[in-house]
Amino acid sequence: MAPLSTLPEPDPGLGEYLYALVERLYPLCRSITGDGLRETLAIVSEYVPLAIREIPTGTRAFDWTVPKEWNVRDAYIKDSAGRRVVDFKQNNLHLVSYSVPVHKTLPLEEIKAHLHCLPEHPAWIPYRTAYYSEDWGFCLSHDAMQSLEPGTYEVLIDSRLEEGSLTYGEYLLPGRGKDEVILFAHTCHPSLGNDNLSGIALLVYLARHLTLGQRLRYSYRFILAPATIGSVVWLSQNSSGLHRIKHGLVASVVGDPGHLRYKRSRRGHAEIDRAALQALKDSGKKYEVLEFSPWGYDERQFCSPGINLPVGRLTRSPNGAYPEYHTSGDNLDFVRPEYLVDSLHIYTDVLRILENNCYFLNTSPQGEPQLGRRGLYRKTGGQQEIEEHQLALLWVLNLSDGKHSLLDIAERSGLSFKRLCRAAEDLLQCRLLTLAF
């Protein structure tokens, strides 16, 4: 009898390692294409063996087309004294992503049509993009905007928008079977710590952690790609293998102090939805469940009606739900090691449930089998830990009729999945339980 899959608990000290990777990737100027994206994936490849894919400009992907590749060398606004009052090299959020090349001297009033700031957060720089419209712009704090004096300014954007490719990376960790769990993080944001980098770091260390597991039931495919266009391209490039995907999660904003939130897949009650909710319930911590909507991160591409994969999203504070979102406030001070490792624990718990959500058969179903002579009943009662384990044994035995999975039993009994998993292991070893299929 093959024992259940095992996944060890992540070391609490891993939080510092996750944070160090966020810190290392933070300075890079990423976008949906370009060298910053390649450099990010090259660094990740030092931790896990990514397969890097380059999809040429002009490639069709369902209703989308891979855009021109964008790279930038420098960008600034200089005042009449030659001082850089807005400087891309000081903070890459200063430049609107995908800005076309510009080199002009313009009056301030004309430049203001291309400037973005946040009056409600006057010290923060917003993050803005112009992916699919040939335009240009700069972002700056409202305080900096207010300090600009009337006059003429030199505007330089030394960028290239040309034929190239879209880059994504993936890593497949084989399990016992060909059925897959996909885990996706977007890689297209520049210096934003929580929205982007926290998800990348979590998946990198989750991939490394899964290699410590034994007898993995599923194969795990980690996908690191730019938001929207990246997941659409990946789906179109891999359409023949989508039938192997049984579960999936989208990871982002997992390093902030907010409580955990799970967004259901389009199917609403898929096994991944139930596993995530069980893991959150078992954690004993505050959490929230969000119903599916076609808005958010790349779960909406995996859950589009012509694809409809069972892919949910597990975050802390979701997109747009915290003031620092898409601003320079989402920095290295906002992301914390303790929240990164807490998120890693929950992801591990979800995958542990998927790995071990088996159907069993009680081999002695006429009445309760005698557990005492098999060493499964303790002689001394009254201890809560012992009593809960004995209750778990009885629940597993009672509902192991080939029609109830271990997750079904957890939901019905109110006991934690880990507790029931340990009970199932004991019963398998005593041959009172066998796998149904």
C-alpha positions in Angstrom: 0.0 0.0 0.0 1.5 3.3 -1.1 1.5 5.9 1.7 0.2 9.3 1.3 2.2 12.2 -0.2 4.3 14.1 2.3 5.1 17.8 2.3 7.2 19.1 5.2 6.3 22.4 6.9 8.3 25.4 5.6 11.0 26.6 7.9 9.9 29.9 9.6 13.3 31.3 8.7 12.5 31.1 5.0 10.8 34.5 5.3 14.2 36.2 5.3 15.2 34.3 2.1 11.9 35.2 0.4 12.4 38.9 1.3 16.0 38.8 0.1 14.8 37.7 -3.4 12.2 40.5 -3.4 15.0 42.9 -2.4 17.3 41.6 -5.2 14.6 42.0 -7.9 13.2 45.3 -6.7 15.5 47.7 -8.7 14.9 46.1 -12.1 12.7 47.9 -14.6 10.3 45.3 -15.8 7.5 45.6 -18.3 5.5 43.2 -20.4 8.5 42.7 -22.7 12.2 43.7 -22.7 15.5 43.2 -21.0 14.3 43.9 -17.5 11.9 41.0 -17.7 14.7 38.8 -19.1 17.0 39.8 -16.3 14.3 39.0 -13.7 13.9 35.5 -15.2 17.6 35.0 -15.3 17.9 35.7 -11.6 15.0 33.3 -10.8 16.8 30.7 -12.9 19.6 30.7 -10.3 17.0 29.3 -7.8 14.9 27.0 -10.0 15.7 25.7 -13.5 13.3 27.8 -15.6 12.7 27.0 -19.3 12.7 30.5 -20.9 10.4 31.0 -23.9 10.6 33.9 -26.4 7.5 34.5 -28.4 8.1 36.8 -31.4 6.4 40.2 -31.9 3.3 39.7 -34.1 2.5 36.2 -32.9 -1.3 35.7 -32.6 -2.6 34.5 -29.3 -6.4 34.1 -29.5 -7.7 37.7 -29.9 -4.3 39.2 -28.9 -1.1 39.8 -30.7 2.4 39.9 -29.1 3.4 43.6 -29.1 6.6 45.2 -30.0 9.4 44.9 -27.5 10.1 47.9 -25.2 13.4 48.8 -23.6 14.5 52.1 -22.0 18.0 53.4 -21.4 17.2 56.8 -19.7 14.4 59.3 -19.2 14.2 62.6 -17.4 12.7 66.1 -17.3 15.3 68.8 -16.8 14.6 72.4 -15.8 16.3 75.4 -17.4 19.3 75.0 -15.0 19.9 71.5 -16.2 18.7 69.8 -13.0 16.7 66.6 -13.4 13.4 67.3 -11.7 12.0 63.9 -12.7 14.6 61.1 -13.1 13.9 57.6 -14.3 17.3 56.5 -13.0 16.3 57.6 -9.5 13.1 55.6 -9.5 11.8 53.6 -12.5 8.2 54.3 -11.6 8.8 57.9 -12.9 8.4 56.7 -16.5 5.1 55.6 -17.9 5.8 52.0 -19.0 5.9 51.7 -22.8 6.5 55.4 -23.4 7.6 56.1 -27.0 10.9 58.0 -27.6 10.8 61.7 -27.0 13.4 64.5 -27.0 11.8 68.0 -26.9 11.9 71.3 -25.1 8.4 72.2 -24.0 6.6 74.7 -21.7 5.5 73.3 -18.4 1.8 73.7 -19.3 2.2 71.4 -22.3 4.2 68.9 -20.3 1.5 68.7 -17.6 -0.8 66.8 -20.0 1.7 64.0 -19.8 2.3 64.0 -16.0 0.6 61.8 -13.4 0.5 62.2 -9.6 -1.7 61.3 -6.6 -3.0 64.4 -4.7 -4.5 62.0 -2.1 -1.1 60.6 -1.4 1.2 63.6 -2.1 4.5 61.8 -1.3 4.0 58.7 -3.5 4.8 58.2 -7.2 2.0 56.4 -9.1 2.6 53.5 -11.5 1.1 54.0 -15.0 1.3 52.2 -18.3 0.7 52.9 -22.0 1.1 49.3 -23.3 -1.1 49.4 -26.4 -1.2 53.1 -27.3 1.8 54.9 -28.6 2.0 57.7 -26.0 4.5 58.9 -23.4 4.4 60.2 -19.9 6.0 60.7 -16.5 4.8 60.0 -12.9 5.9 62.0 -9.9 4.8 62.8 -6.4 2.1 65.5 -6.0 4.6 67.4 -3.8 7.1 67.3 -6.7 4.4 68.4 -9.2 3.6 71.4 -7.0 7.2 72.5 -6.8 7.6 72.8 -10.6 8.1 76.4 -11.7 6.6 77.9 -14.9 9.0 77.8 -17.8 10.5 75.5 -20.4 11.9 72.0 -19.7 13.9 69.4 -21.6 12.0 66.1 -21.9 14.0 63.0 -22.8 12.8 59.5 -23.1 15.5 57.3 -24.6 13.4 54.2 -25.3 13.1 51.7 -28.1 9.9 50.1 -29.3 10.7 47.6 -32.0 10.3 44.1 -33.3 11.4 41.6 -30.6 9.6 39.1 -28.4 7.6 38.5 -25.2 9.5 36.4 -22.6 8.1 34.0 -20.1 9.6 31.3 -17.9 8.2 28.0 -16.7 9.4 25.1 -14.5 7.8 21.7 -14.4 8.4 19.5 -11.3 7.3 16.0 -12.2 5.1 14.0 -9.9 3.9 10.4 -10.0 1.2 11.3 -12.6 0.8 13.6 -15.6 -2.0 15.6 -14.1 -0.8 19.1 -13.3 -1.2 21.9 -10.8 -0.3 25.2 -12.2 1.0 28.1 -10.2 1.2 31.5 -11.9 2.8 34.9 -10.9 3.0 38.0 -13.1 6.4 39.4 -13.9 5.7 42.7 -15.6 5.8 45.4 -12.9 8.8 47.6 -12.2 9.8 48.5 -8.6 6.7 47.3 -6.8 7.4 45.0 -3.9 4.0 43.4 -3.0 2.2 43.5 -6.4 4.5 41.4 -8.4 7.7 40.5 -6.5 6.1 38.9 -3.5 4.3 36.4 -5.8 7.5 35.7 -7.7 9.4 35.0 -4.5 6.7 32.8 -3.0 6.5 30.6 -6.1 10.3 30.3 -6.3 10.5 29.0 -2.7 7.4 27.0 -3.1 9.0 25.2 -6.0 12.2 24.6 -4.0 10.1 23.4 -1.0 8.1 20.9 -3.1 11.3 19.2 -4.1 11.6 18.1 -0.5 8.2 16.3 -0.7 8.0 12.6 -1.2 5.6 10.6 -3.5 4.1 13.7 -5.1 0.8 12.8 -6.7 0.7 15.7 -9.1 3.2 17.4 -11.4 3.6 21.1 -10.7 4.0 23.7 -13.4 5.3 27.1 -12.3 4.6 29.9 -14.8 6.2 33.4 -14.6 4.9 35.7 -17.3 3.7 39.2 -17.8 0.1 40.0 -16.7 -2.7 39.4 -19.2 -0.8 39.2 -22.4 1.6 36.6 -20.8 -1.1 34.3 -19.6 -3.0 34.6 -22.8 0.1 33.8 -24.8 0.9 30.9 -22.5 -2.6 29.4 -22.9 -2.5 29.7 -26.7 1.0 28.2 -26.8 -0.1 25.2 -24.6 -3.7 24.7 -25.6 -3.1 21.0 -26.4 -2.1 20.2 -22.8 -4.7 22.1 -20.9 -6.7 18.9 -20.2 -3.9 17.8 -17.8 -4.5 20.9 -15.6 -6.6 19.8 -12.6 -6.0 22.7 -10.2 -4.3 26.1 -10.2 -3.5 29.2 -8.2 -2.5 32.7 -9.1 -0.1 34.3 -6.6 0.5 38.0 -6.0 0.3 40.5 -3.1 1.3 37.9 -0.6 3.8 40.0 1.5 1.6 42.7 3.1 0.1 42.7 6.6 -3.5 42.2 5.4 -5.4 39.0 6.2 -5.5 36.2 3.6 -8.2 36.2 0.9 -9.2 33.5 -1.5 -11.0 34.3 -4.7 -13.0 31.3 -6.1 -12.5 30.0 -9.6 -15.2 30.5 -12.2 -16.5 27.1 -11.4 -17.1 28.2 -7.8 -16.9 24.9 -6.1 -13.9 23.2 -7.7 -11.6 21.0 -5.7 -9.1 23.9 -5.6 -11.7 26.2 -4.1 -12.6 23.7 -1.4 -9.0 22.9 -0.6 -8.1 26.6 -0.3 -11.0 27.2 2.0 -10.2 24.2 4.2 -6.6 25.3 4.5 -7.6 28.8 5.5 -10.2 27.4 8.0 -7.6 25.0 9.5 -5.1 27.9 9.9 -7.2 29.4 12.7 -6.5 32.9 11.3 -8.7 35.6 9.9 -9.5 35.1 6.2 -12.0 36.1 3.6 -13.6 34.4 0.6 -14.2 36.4 -2.6 -16.6 35.2 -5.2 -15.3 34.9 -8.8 -15.5 38.0 -11.0 -13.9 38.7 -14.4 -11.6 41.4 -12.8 -8.3 41.1 -11.0 -5.2 39.2 -12.0 -4.6 36.4 -14.5 -7.1 34.0 -12.9 -9.6 35.8 -15.3 -7.6 34.4 -18.3 -7.4 30.9 -17.0 -11.1 31.2 -16.1 -12.3 32.7 -19.4 -15.3 30.9 -20.8 -13.4 29.1 -23.6 -10.8 27.9 -21.1 -12.6 27.5 -17.8 -9.8 25.9 -15.8 -10.2 25.4 -12.0 -7.8 28.2 -11.1 -8.3 30.4 -8.0 -6.4 33.3 -6.5 -4.8 33.3 -3.1 -3.6 36.7 -1.9 -3.4 38.9 1.2 -4.8 42.4 0.4 -6.1 42.0 -3.2 -5.4 44.4 -6.1 -6.6 47.9 -5.5 -7.6 47.2 -1.9 -4.7 48.9 -0.1 -3.5 52.5 -0.5 0.0 51.6 -1.6 -1.2 49.6 -4.6 0.4 50.7 -7.8 2.4 53.4 -6.1 5.9 53.9 -4.8 4.4 53.2 -1.3 4.5 49.5 -2.4 8.2 49.3 -1.5 10.6 47.2 0.5 9.3 48.5 3.7 5.7 47.5 2.9 6.7 43.8 2.2 7.7 41.9 5.4 9.4 38.5 5.8 6.8 37.2 8.4 3.9 37.7 6.0 5.7 36.2 3.1 6.4 33.0 5.0 2.9 32.9 6.4 1.6 33.0 2.9 4.0 30.2 1.9 2.6 28.1 4.8 -0.9 28.5 3.5 0.1 27.6 -0.1 1.9 24.5 1.2 -1.2 23.5 3.2 -3.5 23.9 0.1 -1.1 21.7 -2.0 -0.9 19.1 0.9 -4.7 18.9 0.7 -4.7 18.4 -3.1 -2.0 15.8 -2.8 -3.8 13.7 -0.2 -7.5 14.2 -1.1 -8.0 10.5 -1.8 -10.9 8.2 -1.7 -10.6 5.2 0.7 -12.3 1.9 1.5 -12.8 0.7 5.1 -11.6 -3.0 5.0 -13.6 -3.9 8.1 -16.9 -2.0 7.6 -19.2 -4.2 9.7 -19.3 -2.3 12.9 -16.3 -0.4 14.2 -13.0 -2.5 14.0 -11.3 -3.1 17.2 -8.7 -0.3 17.4 -7.3 -1.2 20.8 -5.6 -4.4 19.7 -4.0 -2.5 16.9 -2.5 0.1 19.2 -4.8 2.8 17.9 -6.7 3.4 21.1 -4.8 4.9 24.0 -5.2 3.3 27.4 -5.3 6.7 29.2 -8.2 8.9 28.2 -9.0 12.6 28.9 -6.3 14.1 26.8 -7.7 16.4 24.1 -4.9 15.5 21.6 -5.6 11.8 22.0 -9.4 12.2 21.9 -9.3 14.3 18.7 -7.1 11.7 17.0 -9.4 8.9 18.0 -12.4 10.9 16.7 -10.5 11.4 13.4 -9.9 7.6 13.2 -13.6 7.0 13.6 -14.7 9.6 11.0 -12.3 8.3 8.4 -13.4 4.7 9.0 -17.1 5.7 8.9 -17.0 7.6 5.7 -14.4 5.6 3.8 -16.9 3.9 1.5 -15.3 4.9 -1.8 -17.8 7.8 -2.1 -16.3 10.3 0.3 -12.8 11.9 -0.2 -10.7 13.0 2.7 -11.7 16.6 2.0 -15.4 15.5 2.1 -14.7 14.0 5.6 -12.9 17.2 6.8 -15.8 19.4 5.6 -18.4 17.1 7.3 -16.5 16.4 10.5 -15.2 19.9 11.2 -11.8 18.3 11.9 -8.6 19.7 10.3 -7.3 18.0 7.1 -3.9 17.4 8.7 -5.6 15.6 11.6 -7.6 13.3 9.2 -4.5 12.8 7.1 -2.6 11.4 10.1 -5.5 9.2 11.0 -5.7 7.8 7.4 -1.9 7.1 7.6 -2.4 5.1 10.8 -5.3 3.2 9.4 -3.4 2.4 6.1 -0.5 1.0 8.1 -2.9 -1.2 10.1 -4.6 -2.3 6.8 -7.9 -1.1 8.0 -8.0 1.3 5.0 -7.1 0.9 1.4 -7.2 3.3 -1.5 -10.5 3.0 -3.4 -9.0 4.2 -6.7 
